[in-house]
Every structure is written in C-alpha cells, then in structure tokens.
Amino acid sequence: MDENTKQDRVDQPRIPNVPPSEIKRVEAEALKQKREAETSDSTKESIIYWQGDDRVPGSLKVLKKTMTEVIGLGVSFDVVMREMTFGGKKAALLFLNGFTNDIVVSEILSRLTYLTPEDVSNHALGEIMTRYIPHVQVEEDARLSKVVDEVLSGLCALFIEGANSAIILDTRQYPVRGLEEPAVEKVVRGARDGFTETIVTNINLVRRRLRDPGLHVEIMKVGNRTRTDVCLMFIDDIVDRTQVEAIRRKIEQLNIEGLPLGDKQLEEAIVNKGWHPYPLVRYSERPDVVSSHLLEGRVVVMVDTSPSVMIMPTTFFDLCMHAEENRQTPFMGTYLRWVRFAGIFASMFLLPLWMLLVIHPELKPPALDIIGPQENVKLPIIAQFLIVEFGVDLLRLAAVHTPTPLASAMGLIAAILIGDIAVKTGLFVNEVVLYMAVAAIGMFATPSYELGLANRMVRLLLLIVTAMFGVKGLVIGTTLLILGLTTHRSYNSSYLWPFIPFSAKAMGEVLFRKPLLTSTRRPSINKTRDNTKMGSDMNPGGEQ
C-alpha cells in the first residue's frame, strides 16, 4: 500500500456506529463550510488551502480532488482531465477545451499509446518527456500552482501516477481576429497590418520588421487572479539599461488582482498614478511605428488581450507625430506636420483667444472686425461655449455607441437639426458654432487620442479663466499649463523636450521632417548606449 492510499484512509473520518449516509452528510457539510471559508487570492494560496502544500501530488486521485476545488474540474465544462494509461503507468492530461490544438495533442497521445512497460522505467516522467514527446516547447515543473497557471493560459499538463512533477506542453491555439489596419492610425500609403489581442502575434509582427539579434522580449505575469502576460521589448545594445531595469522592477513589484482591461490599467499602476490629464506613454497599434521607436532606443510594453502597446518614454511632441509624415517626401511630410501642429494649437487656444477679443473688443485690431460676433443673443458667450463643449462630447460618446448603419443619420441630426436650428432660434451665434467646429477638428486631427482629450480639458479650463479674469486669466492659465507640462516627467525625461530644455538641433527635427540619410543620431532624451543610427562616417553633426 503506497503512502497516498494510506493518507486517504487516514483522512477519512472514523465515526463508529454511524450509518454511511450520515457520514456522507457530515462530510458534505464539512466540505461546504470549508469552501465558504476560503479566501484565497491566488492559485498558490488556493492549492495550499486545499492540499496543504504546492507540490504536484503523486496520486492522481488526490490531484483530481484538488483540481475539483481549485479550478472547477467537473463543474466548468471547458476544464477537462483525460485519464489514460501509457506503458502500464496511469496518466492524466489536464487542459482547457477551446485553447488546445486538437491535432497536436492527438499526435502526441497517439505516440504515447505505443509505449510498453519495458520502455518506461522508474523515471517514467523524464523518459516520456525526453524521448517520446515529439513537440518543441516542453518543460517539467513540480509546483502545482505553476502548472495550473500554465493550464489556465492554454497549455496542457501531463501527470503520471507516482511522479511528483508534471510535463507542460505548449499546445495553445488562441482565438484571434485577422490583421487589420488600426482605425486611429490610418495612412494613405503604407502597411495595413495592425496589432491584435494576441501577444504572440504582436511580437511576431515586430520581429518581422526587426530581425536584430539584440531585440529582447521578456515575459512576466501580472495579477494574482488574471495572471496576465506582460511583455517587455527593447533592443539591448541600444536602449538605456537603467531605464529597462526601472520599468521591469515596477512591473514585477505590482501586487494587484489583475489587468482585465489590459494596457491602460498597467499604465495607471506603473506610470501615471495621479490625476494629471496628459499621457506619459504613447499608445500605438502599428508594428512599423513600434519598430521605429525601438530603433530609437525606446522601451515597448505589450499586454496580452490588448491590441495597442505602450512606448516609453514619450514627450508632448512625440504624441503629435504621425506615421503619414514619414510615408511622404520630406517637404510634404514637413507640411503635413505643420498643418497638424496648427490644428493642435487651434484645438487648445482658438476659442479662448476669440472669447477674449469678444469680451475686450479694444484688444481687437481693426483688421479683425470680421471675426465677429456680428449679432448678439441672450446667452453669454461663455455659456454658449460650455453648452457646445458638452454637446460635442455628448455627440462623440453617442457616435461610439451608434451602430454603423445609423452613424450617417446621427451625423445629419447633429449637423442640421441641432447646429443649424440652434443658431436660427437665437440660442447660439454663428461664430461660436464655427470656431467650436474648427477646435473639434483640431482635436480629432491629434494623432494621440489621449492627448486630444487632455487638450480638450485644457481648452475648457482656459475658457473659464478667460471669462472670469480676461487677459490675466488667459496669461496665467497658459503659464500654469507650460509649468505643469514642464514638471510632468515620463520616466525622468522632460515632457516638453526639446522645447524645455531647449535643444536647437532636436527642435529642428521636430519642426522639419528631415531626409532619411541626414538623420543620423538617435534622440538624446532616450540616453541610448549607441546614439549613432548609420555609423560615424555618415554623421557630420553632433548629438541632438
């Protein structure tokens, strides 16, 4: 009689002269109370609670009991434990139905069925793993919590009777949508593939463009419950290793339940922990954009189930760049960049400046009399702007939830029934609707959606302080904005670089899209180990 069988008999309650039905009732009641008393926050805690330790049990019977309580074996229909015999040894295969590639698993099991008792000695697990499993990604682990976490990630676990470890097989087959161009980063001419919700696919899209042996991809799990895969990607011989270590340490030290909402929750946990509206990371869904930033010495963080990735560190001017500028000639790229800068400036300052000239007409030059307003209504200008501001936000939210076939109809309602009729009834003046439309276009022309929202909030605050304090309010508000952005730092990097601190050459790179062969230095803000892009013989200038 083996130790496991003895332990099972010891664990049975010994109640003399009691009917078996009463014993079962007592056992069921004790099990119910134990289930209700469990407060485990992680897989390891739950296994220790039910089993006493975190080792893979040698008895498949004990293993089955533990899996019933920990992951709902026999309760959840997609949790499957397939019991069988190989070479005279009892075995069990644990996996999630739907995450497993049936063809690969069937091929592995078919080979194991040919084993005879002579093929398997006392070291059955090691021999099966090294000699009889024709698969690439195979590992052995004695920690049951690690095995369960891998199974919940989509892997298979093979248990052998009498062995205190398990074989983990990577036979995952995740549901994944097709590669599509990102909706918020479209280009007229360029690649049409974008990231998906599967982290392995996203890594492959980057590796397809960067075949550099120095490209490192580190994987970590975050969340006591979700065990979400988080990937840290960088080029080792370019990136600042101190920065990589700082980001890695922050991710590893996280003690949270999980990341069900993906990368945005991770950003709040490790980067932007306060109430500052401006983003400290750049989000991108384009593999070509991510690859170019990796070559500049940036660090990329990917989160499984998120189709966008985080690029760190970033600056205000980085968030104003778009891939379309690099898909055109340097001259046209510069023109597009300036148009975009003008739109971003208009989205922040056009409405406060116009309202200031309306409140204080003595500041308006005679040549600008055309800007109006040409007629007055009962509502104050600031009230009109606030109503239109909230109205535009309401329309934007409605557009997100409007079915695609009805989007055009909603646009007609917003443009004709609301805007035109509101002006004709005397609720708004024409100029308020016009300038608000220009500011909204500037917000939507901002490449970074998060930056556009932050600029919109700044515009709203500038409108209020300008209405209350006039010129002083606009000047003080703008000054406080610049000071707030200056003190805002993305991993110890100045947010307004290269404007503050000022770097003439780097500022030229921001204002002008330079030809490829003349841009030979990586941005100095990244503190790269190798700041030369193409070799010293092609670099006539100094560091940015």
VENGICOR-V594538 format. One record per pair of residues at least 4 apart in sequence whose ideal C-beta (glycine too) atoms are under 8 Angstrom apart, sorted by sequence separation. I is the first residue (numbers start at 1). J is the second residue. D is the distance in whole Angstrom. If there is no record, write none. Layout:
{{I:J:D} {I:J:D}}
//
This chain:
{{1:5:5} {2:6:7} {3:7:6} {4:8:7} {5:9:7} {6:10:6} {7:11:6} {8:12:7} {18:22:5} {19:23:7} {20:24:6} {21:25:6} {22:26:6} {23:27:6} {24:28:6} {25:29:6} {26:30:6} {27:31:6} {28:32:6} {29:33:6} {30:34:6} {31:35:6} {32:36:6} {33:37:6} {34:38:7} {41:45:6} {42:46:7} {43:47:6} {44:48:6} {45:49:6} {46:50:7} {47:51:5} {48:52:7} {58:62:8} {59:63:7} {60:64:6} {61:65:7} {62:66:6} {63:67:6} {64:68:6} {65:69:7} {66:70:6} {67:71:6} {68:72:7} {72:76:4} {75:79:8} {85:89:7} {95:99:7} {96:100:7} {100:104:8} {101:105:7} {102:106:6} {103:107:7} {104:108:7} {105:109:6} {106:110:6} {107:111:7} {108:112:7} {109:113:7} {110:114:8} {115:119:5} {116:120:8} {120:124:5} {123:127:6} {124:128:6} {125:129:6} {126:130:6} {127:131:5} {128:132:5} {129:133:6} {143:147:7} {144:148:6} {145:149:6} {146:150:6} {147:151:6} {148:152:6} {149:153:7} {151:155:6} {159:163:7} {181:185:8} {182:186:7} {187:191:8} {198:202:7} {199:203:6} {200:204:6} {201:205:7} {202:206:7} {203:207:6} {204:208:6} {205:209:7} {206:210:6} {207:211:7} {222:226:8} {223:227:6} {234:238:8} {235:239:6} {239:243:7} {240:244:7} {241:245:6} {242:246:6} {243:247:7} {244:248:6} {245:249:6} {246:250:7} {247:251:7} {248:252:6} {249:253:6} {250:254:7} {259:263:8} {261:265:5} {262:266:7} {263:267:6} {264:268:7} {265:269:6} {266:270:6} {267:271:5} {268:272:6} {269:273:8} {272:276:7} {276:280:8} {279:283:8} {286:290:7} {287:291:6} {288:292:7} {289:293:7} {290:294:6} {291:295:7} {292:296:7} {294:298:6} {302:306:7} {314:318:5} {315:319:7} {316:320:7} {317:321:7} {321:325:7} {323:327:6} {324:328:7} {328:332:4} {329:333:7} {330:334:6} {331:335:7} {332:336:6} {333:337:6} {334:338:6} {335:339:6} {336:340:6} {337:341:6} {338:342:6} {339:343:7} {340:344:6} {341:345:6} {342:346:6} {343:347:6} {344:348:7} {345:349:6} {346:350:4} {349:353:5} {350:354:6} {351:355:6} {352:356:6} {353:357:7} {354:358:6} {355:359:6} {356:360:6} {357:361:7} {360:364:8} {364:368:5} {379:383:5} {380:384:7} {381:385:6} {382:386:6} {383:387:6} {384:388:6} {385:389:6} {386:390:6} {387:391:6} {388:392:6} {389:393:7} {390:394:6} {391:395:6} {392:396:6} {393:397:6} {394:398:6} {395:399:6} {396:400:7} {397:401:7} {398:402:6} {402:406:5} {403:407:7} {406:410:6} {407:411:6} {408:412:7} {409:413:7} {410:414:6} {411:415:6} {412:416:6} {413:417:5} {414:418:5} {415:419:6} {416:420:5} {417:421:6} {418:422:6} {419:423:7} {420:424:6} {421:425:6} {423:427:7} {428:432:5} {429:433:8} {430:434:6} {431:435:6} {432:436:6} {433:437:6} {434:438:7} {435:439:6} {436:440:6} {437:441:6} {438:442:7} {439:443:7} {440:444:7} {441:445:6} {442:446:7} {447:451:8} {448:452:7} {449:453:7} {450:454:6} {451:455:6} {452:456:6} {453:457:7} {454:458:7} {455:459:6} {456:460:7} {457:461:7} {458:462:6} {459:463:6} {460:464:7} {461:465:6} {462:466:6} {463:467:6} {464:468:6} {465:469:6} {466:470:7} {469:473:3} {470:474:7} {471:475:6} {472:476:6} {473:477:6} {474:478:6} {475:479:6} {476:480:6} {477:481:6} {478:482:7} {479:483:6} {480:484:6} {481:485:6} {482:486:6} {483:487:6} {484:488:6} {489:493:6} {493:497:7} {496:500:4} {497:501:7} {498:502:7} {503:507:6} {504:508:7} {505:509:7} {506:510:7} {507:511:6} {508:512:6} {514:518:5} {515:519:7} {522:526:6} {532:536:6} {534:538:5} {535:539:7} {1:6:6} {18:23:6} {40:45:4} {48:53:6} {57:62:4} {68:73:5} {71:76:7} {74:79:8} {85:90:6} {86:91:5} {95:100:5} {100:105:6} {115:120:6} {127:132:7} {128:133:6} {133:138:6} {141:146:5} {150:155:4} {151:156:7} {181:186:6} {196:201:5} {210:215:5} {222:227:8} {223:228:5} {234:239:4} {236:241:8} {239:244:6} {260:265:8} {267:272:6} {268:273:7} {284:289:5} {293:298:4} {314:319:6} {328:333:5} {345:350:8} {364:369:7} {379:384:5} {402:407:5} {412:417:8} {413:418:7} {414:419:7} {415:420:7} {416:421:8} {422:427:5} {423:428:5} {428:433:6} {446:451:5} {468:473:6} {469:474:8} {489:494:7} {490:495:6} {498:503:4} {502:507:7} {509:514:6} {514:519:5} {534:539:7} {40:46:4} {48:54:6} {51:57:7} {57:63:5} {67:73:4} {68:74:6} {73:79:5} {84:90:8} {85:91:7} {121:127:6} {141:147:6} {151:157:5} {181:187:8} {195:201:8} {196:202:7} {221:227:5} {222:228:5} {259:265:5} {284:290:6} {294:300:6} {303:309:8} {327:333:8} {357:363:6} {422:428:5} {423:429:7} {446:452:4} {467:473:8} {489:495:6} {494:500:6} {497:503:7} {508:514:8} {522:528:5} {533:539:8} {15:22:8} {47:54:6} {56:63:7} {68:75:7} {72:79:6} {83:90:7} {84:91:6} {120:127:6} {150:157:7} {159:166:5} {160:167:8} {195:202:5} {221:228:7} {259:266:6} {272:279:7} {293:300:7} {302:309:5} {303:310:8} {326:333:6} {356:363:7} {357:364:4} {364:371:8} {377:384:7} {423:430:6} {466:473:5} {469:476:7} {488:495:4} {494:501:6} {524:531:7} {532:539:6} {15:23:6} {38:46:7} {71:79:6} {73:81:6} {83:91:7} {84:92:8} {119:127:7} {120:128:7} {158:166:6} {207:215:7} {221:229:6} {222:230:5} {272:280:5} {301:309:7} {302:310:8} {325:333:4} {328:336:7} {373:381:8} {379:387:8} {399:407:7} {402:410:5} {444:452:7} {465:473:4} {466:474:5} {486:494:7} {498:506:4} {499:507:7} {522:530:8} {40:49:5} {57:66:7} {64:73:7} {83:92:5} {84:93:7} {129:138:6} {141:150:8} {148:157:8} {157:166:5} {158:167:4} {185:194:8} {206:215:8} {220:229:8} {221:230:7} {271:280:5} {272:281:8} {284:293:8} {300:309:6} {301:310:4} {324:333:8} {325:334:8} {443:452:5} {446:455:7} {465:474:7} {486:495:7} {497:506:7} {498:507:5} {522:531:5} {13:23:7} {44:54:6} {82:92:7} {95:105:7} {147:157:5} {157:167:7} {158:168:8} {195:205:7} {219:229:6} {220:230:5} {234:244:6} {271:281:6} {290:300:6} {300:310:7} {423:433:6} {443:453:8} {485:495:5} {486:496:6} {509:519:7} {521:531:6} {522:532:8} {15:26:7} {38:49:6} {51:62:7} {81:92:5} {82:93:4} {129:140:6} {157:168:6} {158:169:7} {181:192:4} {219:230:7} {220:231:8} {282:293:8} {300:311:6} {301:312:7} {325:336:5} {357:368:7} {399:410:7} {422:433:7} {465:476:7} {466:477:7} {485:496:5} {498:509:8} {521:532:7} {522:533:6} {67:79:8} {81:93:7} {82:94:8} {93:105:8} {156:168:7} {157:169:8} {180:192:7} {181:193:7} {182:194:4} {193:205:6} {219:231:5} {220:232:7} {232:244:7} {267:279:8} {299:311:8} {300:312:8} {324:336:6} {325:337:5} {398:410:6} {443:455:6} {462:474:6} {465:477:4} {498:510:6} {520:532:7} {521:533:6} {531:543:6} {13:26:7} {80:93:8} {81:94:5} {82:95:8} {115:128:8} {119:132:8} {155:168:5} {156:169:4} {179:192:8} {180:193:8} {181:194:6} {182:195:8} {218:231:7} {219:232:8} {256:269:6} {267:280:7} {298:311:5} {299:312:5} {443:456:5} {520:533:5} {13:27:7} {67:81:6} {80:94:7} {126:140:8} {155:169:6} {179:193:4} {180:194:6} {203:217:6} {217:231:6} {218:232:4} {267:281:6} {298:312:6} {299:313:8} {322:336:8} {357:371:7} {358:372:8} {419:433:6} {482:496:8} {486:500:5} {509:523:8} {519:533:7} {520:534:5} {50:65:8} {51:66:5} {79:94:8} {80:95:6} {125:140:7} {155:170:5} {156:171:5} {179:194:6} {217:232:7} {218:233:8} {232:247:7} {251:266:8} {254:269:6} {298:313:7} {358:373:6} {395:410:8} {462:477:5} {50:66:5} {80:96:7} {93:109:7} {112:128:7} {155:171:7} {216:232:8} {217:233:5} {232:248:6} {254:270:7} {298:314:8} {321:337:8} {461:477:6} {462:478:7} {64:81:7} {79:96:6} {80:97:5} {115:132:6} {154:171:8} {155:172:6} {179:196:7} {216:233:7} {354:371:7} {506:523:7} {517:534:8} {78:96:5} {79:97:8} {150:168:5} {154:172:4} {178:196:8} {215:233:7} {216:234:6} {293:311:5} {322:340:7} {482:500:8} {506:524:7} {520:538:6} {521:539:7} {47:66:6} {50:69:5} {78:97:5} {147:166:5} {153:172:7} {154:173:8} {177:196:6} {215:234:8} {216:235:7} {232:251:7} {251:270:6} {290:309:6} {395:414:5} {462:481:8} {506:525:8} {520:539:4} {524:543:5} {50:70:6} {77:97:8} {78:98:6} {112:132:6} {154:174:6} {176:196:6} {177:197:7} {215:235:5} {216:236:5} {250:270:4} {263:283:7} {281:301:8} {320:340:6} {439:459:7} {520:540:8} {521:541:7} {524:544:5} {91:112:8} {111:132:6} {112:133:8} {147:168:6} {176:197:7} {214:235:5} {215:236:8} {230:251:6} {290:311:7} {320:341:7} {503:524:7} {517:538:7} {520:541:7} {521:542:8} {523:544:6} {111:133:7} {142:164:6} {144:166:8} {176:198:5} {179:201:8} {214:236:5} {285:307:6} {359:381:7} {521:543:6} {522:544:8} {46:69:8} {47:70:6} {60:83:7} {111:134:6} {142:165:4} {212:235:6} {214:237:5} {247:270:7} {285:308:5} {358:381:6} {458:481:6} {521:544:5} {46:70:5} {141:165:6} {142:166:8} {174:198:5} {214:238:7} {284:308:6} {285:309:8} {320:344:6} {84:109:7} {108:133:6} {140:165:5} {141:166:6} {176:201:6} {210:235:7} {283:308:5} {284:309:6} {86:112:5} {108:134:7} {140:166:7} {174:200:8} {179:205:8} {283:309:7} {355:381:5} {43:70:7} {67:94:7} {86:113:7} {107:134:7} {108:135:6} {140:167:6} {141:168:6} {206:233:7} {283:310:6} {284:311:6} {355:382:7} {391:418:7} {498:525:8} {64:92:8} {87:115:4} {88:116:8} {139:167:8} {140:168:7} {203:231:7} {220:248:8} {282:310:7} {283:311:8} {497:525:5} {63:92:7} {86:115:5} {87:116:6} {88:117:4} {138:167:6} {139:168:5} {222:251:6} {230:259:8} {281:310:4} {282:311:4} {60:90:6} {87:117:5} {128:158:8} {138:168:7} {199:229:5} {203:233:7} {218:248:7} {228:258:6} {281:311:6} {282:312:8} {355:385:7} {60:91:8} {87:118:8} {89:120:6} {104:135:7} {138:169:6} {220:251:6} {223:254:8} {224:255:7} {226:257:7} {227:258:7} {228:259:4} {281:312:5} {494:525:7} {60:92:5} {87:119:5} {88:120:7} {128:160:7} {137:169:7} {138:170:8} {199:231:6} {220:252:6} {222:254:5} {224:256:7} {225:257:5} {226:258:3} {280:312:8} {281:313:8} {282:314:4} {493:525:5} {87:120:4} {137:170:4} {223:256:6} {224:257:6} {225:258:5} {226:259:6} {280:313:8} {281:314:6} {493:526:8} {35:69:7} {86:120:7} {133:167:7} {135:169:6} {136:170:8} {222:256:7} {223:257:6} {224:258:7} {226:260:6} {228:262:8} {280:314:7} {289:323:5} {292:326:8} {351:385:6} {89:124:5} {125:160:5} {135:170:8} {223:258:3} {266:301:7} {279:314:7} {288:323:7} {509:544:7} {124:160:5} {133:169:7} {135:171:7} {222:258:7} {223:259:5} {230:266:7} {282:318:6} {505:541:7} {87:124:7} {222:259:6} {266:303:6} {282:319:6} {286:323:6} {505:542:8} {124:162:7} {125:163:4} {129:167:5} {263:301:7} {278:316:7} {506:544:4} {124:163:6} {128:167:7} {263:302:8} {505:544:5} {125:165:6} {263:303:4} {279:319:7} {388:428:7} {125:166:8} {262:303:5} {271:312:7} {387:428:8} {503:544:6} {86:128:7} {125:167:6} {262:304:8} {262:305:5} {263:306:4} {267:310:6} {384:427:8} {222:266:7} {259:303:6} {262:306:3} {266:310:7} {384:428:5} {388:432:6} {392:436:7} {263:308:6} {384:429:7} {388:433:7} {263:309:7} {498:544:7} {263:310:6} {385:432:6} {389:436:7} {378:426:7} {379:427:7} {381:429:8} {384:432:5} {388:436:5} {392:440:5} {377:426:5} {379:428:7} {251:301:8} {377:427:7} {8:59:8} {105:156:6} {377:428:7} {381:432:7} {385:436:7} {247:299:6} {377:429:6} {4:57:7} {8:61:7} {94:147:8} {376:429:7} {4:58:6} {5:59:8} {8:62:7} {99:153:8} {100:154:7} {247:301:7} {375:429:6} {3:58:8} {4:59:4} {7:62:8} {96:151:6} {99:154:4} {244:299:6} {374:429:8} {2:58:8} {95:151:6} {96:152:7} {100:156:6} {238:294:8} {243:299:6} {373:429:4} {374:430:7} {2:59:8} {4:61:7} {94:151:6} {238:295:7} {240:297:7} {372:429:7} {373:430:8} {374:431:8} {4:62:6} {96:154:6} {239:297:5} {372:430:7} {373:431:5} {235:294:5} {238:297:5} {239:298:8} {372:431:4} {373:432:8} {95:155:8} {234:294:7} {235:295:7} {239:299:6} {371:431:7} {95:156:4} {108:169:7} {233:294:7} {94:156:7} {95:157:7} {235:297:7} {93:156:6} {94:157:5} {108:171:8} {393:456:8} {93:157:7} {94:158:8} {105:169:8} {234:298:8} {93:158:5} {94:159:7} {234:299:5} {247:312:7} {92:158:8} {93:159:8} {105:171:5} {233:299:7} {234:300:7} {91:158:6} {92:159:5} {104:171:5} {232:299:7} {233:300:4} {389:456:8} {91:159:6} {232:300:8} {233:301:7} {91:160:5} {232:301:6} {233:302:7} {243:312:8} {90:160:7} {91:161:7} {101:171:5} {231:301:7} {243:313:7} {389:459:8} {89:160:6} {90:161:4} {100:171:5} {101:172:7} {230:301:7} {231:302:4} {389:460:6} {89:161:6} {100:172:7} {101:173:4} {149:221:7} {230:302:7} {231:303:8} {89:162:7} {99:172:6} {100:173:6} {230:303:5} {231:304:8} {86:160:8} {99:173:7} {153:227:7} {229:303:8} {230:304:7} {386:460:8} {389:463:8} {99:174:7} {152:227:7} {228:303:6} {229:304:4} {95:171:8} {153:229:7} {228:304:6} {71:148:6} {98:175:8} {228:305:7} {354:431:7} {386:463:7} {66:144:7} {70:148:6} {149:227:5} {209:287:6} {385:463:5} {208:287:7} {209:288:6} {215:294:7} {71:151:8} {67:148:8} {71:152:7} {206:287:5} {210:291:5} {354:435:5} {382:463:6} {205:287:4} {209:291:4} {382:464:7} {206:290:6} {210:294:6} {351:435:6} {56:141:8} {202:287:8} {206:291:6} {210:295:7} {350:435:6} {351:436:7} {382:467:4} {56:142:6} {381:467:7} {55:142:6} {56:143:7} {57:144:8} {380:467:8} {55:143:7} {56:144:5} {206:294:7} {350:438:6} {351:439:5} {54:143:5} {55:144:6} {350:439:5} {54:144:6} {195:285:5} {54:145:5} {56:147:7} {194:285:5} {195:286:8} {194:286:6} {195:287:7} {346:438:6} {347:439:5} {350:442:7} {51:144:7} {194:287:7} {346:439:6} {347:440:8} {193:287:6} {206:300:8} {347:441:8} {348:442:8} {191:286:7} {347:442:3} {63:159:6} {191:287:7} {346:442:4} {347:443:4} {47:144:5} {191:288:5} {345:442:7} {47:145:5} {190:288:7} {343:441:7} {344:442:6} {347:445:8} {44:143:8} {60:159:6} {185:284:7} {203:302:7} {343:442:4} {347:446:7} {185:285:6} {202:302:6} {342:442:8} {44:145:4} {47:148:7} {60:161:5} {184:285:7} {185:286:5} {344:445:7} {43:145:5} {59:161:7} {343:445:4} {344:446:5} {42:145:8} {56:159:7} {58:161:7} {182:285:4} {199:302:5} {343:446:7} {58:162:5} {182:286:6} {185:289:7} {199:303:7} {43:148:5} {58:163:6} {199:304:4} {202:307:8} {340:445:6} {347:452:7} {43:149:6} {58:164:5} {198:304:7} {199:305:8} {340:446:8} {56:163:7} {57:164:7} {197:304:8} {202:309:7} {340:447:7} {348:455:5} {352:459:7} {359:466:7} {56:164:5} {197:305:5} {347:455:5} {351:459:6} {355:463:6} {359:467:7} {363:471:7} {43:152:8} {55:164:6} {56:165:5} {197:306:7} {347:456:7} {56:166:5} {197:307:5} {348:458:6} {349:459:8} {352:462:4} {356:466:5} {360:470:6} {196:307:6} {344:455:7} {348:459:5} {351:462:8} {352:463:5} {355:466:6} {359:470:6} {360:471:7} {195:307:5} {347:459:7} {351:463:6} {355:467:7} {194:307:7} {195:308:7} {349:462:7} {195:309:6} {348:462:7} {352:466:5} {356:470:7} {356:471:7} {356:474:6} {353:474:8} {352:474:6} {182:307:8} {322:447:4} {352:477:8} {320:446:7} {321:447:6} {319:446:8} {320:447:7} {319:447:7} {320:448:8} {319:448:4} {349:478:8} {319:450:8} {320:451:7} {319:451:4} {190:323:6} {190:324:8} {316:451:8} {187:323:5} {188:324:6} {185:322:7} {187:324:5} {190:327:5} {185:323:6} {189:327:5} {188:327:7} {187:327:5} {2:162:8} {283:448:7} {282:448:7} {283:449:8} {283:450:7} {279:448:7} {316:485:6} {279:450:4} {278:450:8} {279:451:6} {278:451:7} {338:511:8} {337:511:7} {279:454:7} {315:490:7} {337:512:8} {277:453:7} {278:454:5} {314:490:5} {337:513:6} {277:454:4} {313:490:4} {334:511:8} {312:490:7} {313:491:4} {315:493:7} {334:512:5} {312:491:6} {313:492:8} {315:494:7} {316:495:6} {317:496:8} {334:513:5} {277:457:5} {313:493:4} {315:495:6} {316:496:6} {317:497:8} {333:513:3} {277:458:8} {315:496:7} {317:498:8} {42:224:4} {315:497:5} {317:499:7} {330:512:8} {41:224:5} {42:225:7} {330:513:5} {41:225:7} {43:227:7} {330:514:6} {330:515:5} {326:513:7} {325:513:5} {317:510:5} {278:485:7} {276:484:7} {280:488:7} {280:489:8} {281:490:7} {278:488:6} {280:490:4} {315:525:7} {280:491:8} {276:488:6} {313:525:7} {313:526:7} {280:495:8} {41:257:7} {278:495:7} {271:490:7} {271:491:8} {297:522:5} {296:522:5} {297:523:8} {295:522:8} {296:523:6} {298:526:6} {297:526:4} {296:526:6} {297:527:8} {297:528:4} {296:528:8} {297:529:8} {297:531:8} {295:533:8} {247:491:7} {246:491:7} {243:491:6} {185:447:7} {184:447:8} {184:449:6} {238:522:7} {243:527:7} {242:527:8} {240:526:6} {239:526:8} {240:527:4} {240:528:6} {241:529:7} {239:528:7} {240:529:7} {238:528:5} {239:529:7} {238:529:6} {237:529:6} {238:530:5} {237:530:6}}
//
